[in-house]
């Protein structure tokens, strides 16, 4: 780990000013990802702006009926918050499917959005990686890519975003609030994370110096028909090979509104709004779910070892939609696969 200086910020404005006044600075929240990256020398900030004293840990109701998650609210506090559990159980379920209790007690909601890929080559300094060192190449394309993406990939990068929480936030159509040198702004969740394109080193659409201050949830929380299906190699402390977060509004057996997102398959939580529209106004049925799944993966591209994710993803969508329509909550966050599907 390289040496660095540190400032303890006491207000959002001073945090932004401190960050922008230092070259090579990084914001430090819970540190559950950043400190690991620093230990591996993947990230080498020369200055840290600590956010621990900022008043950004509240979870509070919004005038429009939504809910605001402070960026420094911990994952545990969010998952067990009474309002979240009652109105946004999909979000609570996805958070509890990730990491360990110890990590969830430290990890912040804002930091969850900003965690970086778990691609093997990103962490291996001895191998080329365009995300870690632009222009060096992508070792995963022809290498050990079992955990990598099959949707929205590019010749520069096939890494995936590792978050569980973000998959639910995508399905819920959350809004991210940020503050930077130019003031405050909001970013639709679907626009927050980037596909790799030819700049895979950029994970999101934040401008230099911008700090995530809150995540706003809309009024609609899909508290009656929802599910989070996470398929992974073991039942705990493992990242998703494929995950699906589903929120539905039902009228009898008819799907009135549908939102779903996938994790483990792309550089960002993956939504297909055209596929969602295929569900709306239709009676729930396995045939419909299979058509939707086929639409989502119609342009998927496998890279040898990870090609199994395409069929796995199709089946996961069908299963998750069936569970959400029937509300057969079977704690599928514990579902796991053999190591060699």
JOZI-V899704 format. One record per pair of residues at least 24 apart in sequence whose ideal C-beta (glycine too) atoms are under 10 Angstrom apart, sorted by the first residue. I is the first residue (numbers start at 0). J is the second residue. Records with the same first field share a line. If there is no record, write none. Layout:
I=J + J
//
This chain:
0=34 + 36 + 37 + 38 + 39 + 40 + 42 + 43
1=37 + 40 + 42 + 43 + 44 + 45
2=43 + 45
3=27 + 37 + 43 + 44 + 45 + 46 + 47
4=44 + 45 + 46 + 47 + 48
5=44 + 46 + 47 + 48 + 49
6=46 + 47 + 48 + 49
7=47 + 48 + 49 + 50 + 51 + 52 + 53
8=48 + 49 + 50 + 51 + 52 + 53 + 210
9=52 + 53 + 54
10=52 + 53 + 54
11=50 + 53 + 54 + 55 + 70 + 178 + 183 + 210 + 212
12=178 + 210
13=48 + 53
14=48 + 49 + 50 + 52 + 53 + 55 + 178 + 208 + 210 + 212
15=48 + 177 + 178 + 179 + 180 + 181 + 182 + 208 + 209 + 210 + 212
16=48 + 180 + 208
17=46 + 47 + 48 + 49 + 208
18=46 + 47 + 48 + 50 + 179 + 180 + 207 + 208 + 209 + 210
19=48 + 179 + 180 + 207 + 208 + 209
20=46 + 48 + 208
21=45 + 46 + 47 + 48
22=46
24=48 + 207 + 208
25=113
26=50 + 70 + 109 + 110 + 113 + 208 + 209 + 210 + 211
27=51 + 110
28=53 + 55 + 70 + 71 + 73 + 105 + 106 + 107 + 108 + 109 + 110 + 111 + 113 + 210 + 211
29=71 + 73 + 74 + 102 + 103 + 104 + 105 + 106 + 107 + 108 + 109 + 110 + 111
30=105 + 106 + 107 + 110
31=74 + 98 + 101 + 102 + 103 + 104 + 105 + 106 + 107 + 110 + 111 + 114
32=102 + 106 + 110 + 111 + 113 + 114 + 115 + 117 + 161
33=110 + 113 + 114 + 115
34=105
35=114 + 115 + 122
36=114 + 115 + 121 + 122 + 131
39=121 + 122 + 123 + 124
40=122 + 124
41=115 + 121 + 122 + 123 + 124 + 128 + 130 + 131 + 132
42=115 + 131
48=208 + 210
50=107 + 109 + 110 + 210 + 211 + 212
51=107
53=210 + 212
55=107 + 108 + 109 + 210 + 211 + 212 + 213
56=107 + 108
57=213
58=82 + 83 + 108 + 213 + 214 + 216
59=213
60=86
61=213 + 215 + 216 + 217 + 218
63=215 + 217 + 218
64=216 + 217 + 218 + 219 + 220
65=171 + 173 + 174 + 215 + 216 + 217 + 218 + 219 + 220
66=90 + 171 + 173 + 214 + 215 + 216 + 217 + 218 + 220
67=174 + 176 + 212 + 213 + 214 + 215 + 216
68=107 + 108 + 109 + 164 + 168 + 173 + 176 + 213 + 214 + 215 + 216
69=107 + 108 + 109 + 176 + 211 + 212 + 213 + 214
70=107 + 108 + 109 + 110 + 111 + 112 + 113 + 175 + 176 + 177 + 178 + 210 + 211 + 212 + 213 + 214
71=107 + 108 + 109 + 110 + 211 + 212 + 213
72=107 + 108 + 109 + 213 + 214
73=102 + 103 + 104 + 105 + 106 + 107 + 108 + 110 + 111
74=98 + 100 + 102 + 103 + 104 + 105 + 106 + 107 + 108 + 110 + 111 + 163 + 164
75=100 + 101 + 102 + 103 + 104 + 105 + 106
76=103 + 104 + 107 + 108
77=103 + 106 + 107 + 108 + 111 + 164 + 214
78=103 + 164
79=103
82=216 + 220
83=216 + 220
84=222
85=220 + 222
86=216 + 218 + 219 + 220 + 221 + 222
87=167 + 168 + 171 + 173 + 216 + 217 + 219 + 220 + 221 + 222 + 225 + 246
88=167 + 220 + 221 + 222 + 223 + 225 + 226 + 227 + 246 + 328
89=166 + 167 + 168 + 170 + 171 + 220 + 221 + 222 + 224 + 225 + 226 + 227 + 244 + 245 + 246 + 258 + 323
90=163 + 164 + 166 + 167 + 168 + 170 + 171 + 173 + 214 + 216 + 220 + 221 + 225 + 227 + 244 + 246
91=164 + 167 + 227
92=163 + 167 + 225 + 226 + 227 + 228 + 229 + 244 + 328 + 330 + 331 + 332
93=162 + 163 + 164 + 165 + 166 + 167 + 168 + 170 + 171 + 225 + 227 + 229 + 239 + 242 + 244 + 260 + 262 + 332
94=162 + 163 + 164 + 167 + 227 + 332
95=163 + 164 + 227 + 330 + 332
96=163 + 164 + 166 + 167 + 227 + 228 + 229 + 231 + 235 + 239 + 242 + 244 + 262 + 330 + 331 + 332 + 333 + 334
97=161 + 162 + 163 + 164 + 165 + 166 + 229 + 236 + 237 + 238 + 239 + 242 + 262 + 332
98=161 + 162 + 163 + 164 + 235 + 236 + 237 + 238
99=235 + 236
102=236
103=164
106=164
107=211
108=164 + 168 + 211 + 213 + 214
109=175 + 176 + 177 + 210 + 211 + 212 + 213 + 214
110=162 + 211
111=161 + 162 + 163 + 164 + 165 + 168 + 211 + 214
112=160 + 162 + 164 + 165 + 168 + 173 + 175 + 188 + 191 + 192 + 202 + 203 + 205 + 211 + 214
113=162 + 165 + 191 + 192 + 202 + 203 + 205 + 211
114=160 + 161 + 162 + 164 + 165 + 202
115=158 + 160 + 161 + 202
116=146 + 147 + 148 + 156 + 157 + 158 + 159 + 160 + 161 + 195 + 199 + 202 + 238 + 266
117=146 + 147 + 158 + 159 + 160 + 161 + 238
118=142 + 143 + 144 + 146 + 147 + 148 + 156 + 157 + 158 + 159 + 161 + 199
119=143 + 144 + 145 + 146 + 147 + 158
120=144 + 147 + 156 + 158
121=156 + 158 + 199
128=156 + 158 + 199 + 200
129=153 + 154 + 155 + 156 + 158 + 195 + 197 + 198 + 199 + 200
130=155 + 156 + 158 + 195 + 198 + 199 + 200 + 201 + 202 + 266
131=158 + 199 + 200
132=200
133=197 + 198 + 199 + 200 + 201
134=200
137=195 + 199 + 302
139=302 + 304 + 305
140=302 + 303
141=302 + 303 + 304
142=302 + 303 + 304
143=303 + 304 + 305
144=301 + 302 + 303 + 304 + 305 + 306 + 308
145=232 + 240 + 302 + 303 + 304 + 305 + 306 + 307 + 308 + 338 + 339 + 340
146=232 + 238 + 239 + 240 + 263 + 304 + 305 + 308
147=263 + 264 + 265 + 266 + 301 + 302 + 304 + 305 + 308
148=194 + 195 + 263 + 264 + 265 + 266 + 267 + 269 + 299 + 300 + 301 + 302 + 305 + 308
149=241 + 263 + 264 + 265 + 269 + 296 + 298 + 299 + 300 + 301 + 302 + 305 + 306 + 307 + 308 + 309 + 311 + 312
150=194 + 261 + 264 + 265 + 266 + 267 + 269 + 271 + 295 + 296 + 298 + 299 + 300 + 308 + 309 + 312
151=193 + 194 + 195 + 196 + 264 + 265 + 266 + 267 + 269 + 298 + 299 + 300
152=194 + 195 + 196 + 199 + 264 + 265 + 266 + 299 + 300 + 301 + 302 + 305
153=194 + 195 + 196 + 197 + 198 + 199 + 266
154=195 + 196 + 197
155=195 + 196 + 197 + 198 + 199 + 200
156=194 + 195 + 196 + 197 + 198 + 199 + 200 + 266
157=195 + 199 + 265 + 266 + 300 + 301 + 302 + 305
158=195 + 199 + 202 + 265 + 266
159=238 + 239 + 240 + 241 + 262 + 263 + 264 + 265 + 266 + 267 + 268 + 269 + 305 + 308
160=192 + 193 + 202 + 203 + 238 + 262 + 263 + 264 + 265 + 266 + 267 + 268 + 269
161=238 + 239 + 262 + 263
162=192 + 238 + 239 + 242 + 262 + 263 + 267 + 268
163=227 + 229 + 238 + 239 + 242 + 244 + 262 + 263 + 268 + 332
164=214 + 244 + 262 + 268
165=191 + 192 + 214 + 244 + 260 + 262 + 267 + 268
166=227 + 229 + 239 + 242 + 243 + 244 + 259 + 260 + 261 + 262 + 263 + 267 + 268 + 269 + 270
167=216 + 221 + 225 + 227 + 242 + 244 + 245 + 246 + 258 + 260 + 262 + 268
168=214 + 216 + 244 + 260 + 268
169=244 + 258 + 259 + 260 + 261 + 262 + 267 + 268 + 269 + 270
170=221 + 225 + 227 + 243 + 244 + 245 + 246 + 257 + 258 + 259 + 260 + 261 + 268 + 270 + 275
171=214 + 216 + 217 + 219 + 220 + 221 + 225 + 244 + 246 + 258 + 260
172=216 + 217 + 219 + 246 + 258 + 260 + 270
173=214 + 215 + 216 + 217
174=213 + 214 + 215 + 216 + 217
175=203 + 204 + 205 + 209 + 211 + 212 + 213 + 214 + 215
176=210 + 211 + 212 + 213 + 214 + 215
177=203 + 204 + 205 + 206 + 208 + 209 + 210 + 211 + 212 + 213
178=208 + 209 + 210 + 211 + 212 + 213
179=205 + 206 + 207 + 208 + 209 + 210 + 212
180=206 + 207 + 208 + 209
181=206 + 208 + 209
182=209
183=209 + 212
184=209
185=213 + 215
186=211
188=214 + 215 + 216 + 260 + 267 + 268 + 270
189=260 + 267 + 268 + 270 + 272
190=267
191=267 + 268
192=265 + 266 + 267 + 268 + 269
193=266 + 267
194=265 + 266 + 267 + 269
195=265 + 266 + 267
196=266
199=266
202=266 + 267
203=267
219=246 + 248 + 256 + 258
220=246
221=245 + 246 + 247 + 248 + 249 + 256 + 257 + 258 + 323
222=246
223=247 + 248 + 249 + 323 + 326
224=248 + 249 + 254 + 255 + 256 + 257 + 283 + 320 + 322 + 323 + 324 + 325 + 326
225=258 + 259 + 319 + 322 + 323 + 326 + 328
226=259 + 318 + 319 + 320 + 321 + 322 + 323 + 324 + 325 + 326 + 327 + 328 + 329 + 331 + 332
227=262 + 319 + 322 + 323 + 328 + 330 + 331 + 332
228=261 + 262 + 314 + 315 + 316 + 318 + 319 + 320 + 321 + 322 + 323 + 329 + 331 + 332 + 334
229=262 + 263 + 315 + 319 + 331 + 332 + 333 + 334 + 335
230=262 + 263 + 308 + 311 + 312 + 314 + 315 + 318 + 319 + 331 + 332 + 334 + 335 + 336 + 340
231=263 + 332 + 333 + 334 + 335 + 336
232=335 + 336 + 337 + 338 + 339 + 340
233=333 + 335 + 336 + 338
234=332 + 333 + 334 + 335
235=332 + 333 + 335
237=335 + 336
238=262 + 263
239=263 + 264 + 315 + 332
240=264 + 305 + 307 + 308 + 311 + 312 + 315 + 335 + 336 + 340
241=307 + 308 + 309 + 310 + 311 + 312 + 313 + 314 + 315 + 316 + 319 + 336
242=268 + 312 + 315 + 319 + 331 + 332 + 334
243=269 + 292 + 295 + 312 + 315 + 316 + 317 + 318 + 319 + 320 + 322 + 323 + 331
244=268 + 270 + 319 + 323
245=275 + 278 + 316 + 318 + 319 + 320 + 321 + 322 + 323 + 324
246=323
247=275 + 278 + 279 + 283 + 320 + 323 + 324 + 326
248=279
249=283 + 323 + 324 + 325 + 326
250=280
251=282 + 283
252=281 + 282 + 283 + 284 + 324 + 325
253=278 + 279 + 280 + 281 + 282 + 283 + 324
254=278 + 279 + 280 + 281 + 282 + 283 + 284 + 287 + 320 + 323 + 324
255=279 + 280 + 281
256=280
257=281 + 283 + 291 + 320 + 323 + 324
259=291 + 295 + 316 + 319 + 320 + 323
261=295 + 296 + 308 + 312 + 315 + 316 + 319
263=305 + 308 + 311 + 312 + 315
264=295 + 296 + 299 + 305 + 308 + 309 + 311 + 312 + 315
265=299
269=295 + 296 + 312
270=295
271=295 + 296 + 297 + 316
274=316
278=320 + 324
282=324
283=320 + 321 + 323 + 324 + 325
284=320 + 321 + 324
285=317 + 318 + 320 + 321
286=317
287=317 + 320
288=313 + 314 + 316 + 317 + 318 + 319 + 320 + 321 + 324
289=313 + 314 + 316 + 317 + 320
290=317
291=316 + 317 + 320
292=316 + 317 + 318 + 319 + 320
293=317
307=336 + 339 + 340
308=340
310=340
311=336 + 340
//
